[in-house]
Amino acid sequence: MLGRLNHVAIAVKDAKQAAKIYGTAFNAEISDAVPLPEHGVITVFVTLPNTKIEFIEPLGEASPIAKFVERNADGGIHHVCYDVPDIIAARDRMIAEGARVLGDGQPKIGAHGKPVLFFHPKDFSGALVEIEQA
């Protein structure tokens, strides 16, 4: 059901600056900063040979990651994202196994222009899990 690791997201105060550090250190490609108002974040991706690192910064004080960044002033891993071939089938199976989907349970369009869903960290050993339609 799960595909490859799509990305690891790190929440920071300044996504462009954080991505620049990784880009320089690893000689990696850095995306443009993209605001995602529906998710309340600004994203910047660093592309590595085997995955991506997503830097997310709060988009305003009402951002769902604002308190996370406040508590983790130097930044911190926020979530891991996995590809799935069928997001609805994956959601239904994960719910049937006891995982709790966050929000209204309906996929939203994520940073890659594809449907995404998030699952409660308490159901995944403390890690917020995102699934993305491959």
C-alpha positions, 0 to 999 in steps of 0.5 A, spaced: 500 500 500 505 504 501 510 507 496 516 510 497 518 516 502 516 522 498 519 527 503 521 529 510 518 536 512 522 540 517 518 546 520 522 552 521 521 560 521 524 561 515 523 556 509 528 559 504 534 560 509 533 553 511 533 550 504 539 554 502 543 551 508 541 544 505 542 546 498 549 549 499 551 543 504 549 538 499 549 541 492 542 540 492 536 543 487 532 548 491 525 550 489 521 556 489 518 558 495 510 557 494 505 559 499 499 554 500 494 558 504 489 552 505 494 549 509 497 555 512 504 554 510 509 556 505 513 551 502 520 550 499 523 543 497 530 541 497 531 535 492 536 530 494 537 523 490 533 519 494 527 523 496 526 531 498 526 535 504 520 540 505 521 546 509 515 549 511 514 556 515 508 558 518 503 563 513 501 567 518 499 567 526 493 562 525 498 557 521 497 550 524 504 550 525 505 556 528 505 553 535 510 548 533 515 553 530 514 557 537 516 551 541 521 549 536 525 555 535 531 552 531 526 548 527 524 540 528 521 535 524 514 536 523 512 530 518 513 524 514 510 523 507 509 517 503 506 516 496 500 511 495 497 509 489 490 510 491 489 515 496 482 513 498 483 506 498 489 507 503 485 512 507 480 507 508 484 501 510 488 506 515 482 508 518 479 500 518 486 499 522 485 504 527 488 510 524 485 517 525 485 522 519 486 529 521 481 534 518 474 532 515 477 526 512 477 528 505 484 529 501 486 536 500 491 539 494 498 539 497 504 542 495 506 538 489 499 539 486 496 532 488 491 530 493 494 529 501 491 527 507 494 527 514 494 522 520 494 523 527 501 522 530 499 518 536 497 513 531 504 512 528 509 512 534 509 520 535 510 521 528 505 526 524 504 522 517 502 524 510 500 520 505 500 523 497 497 520 491 502 518 487 
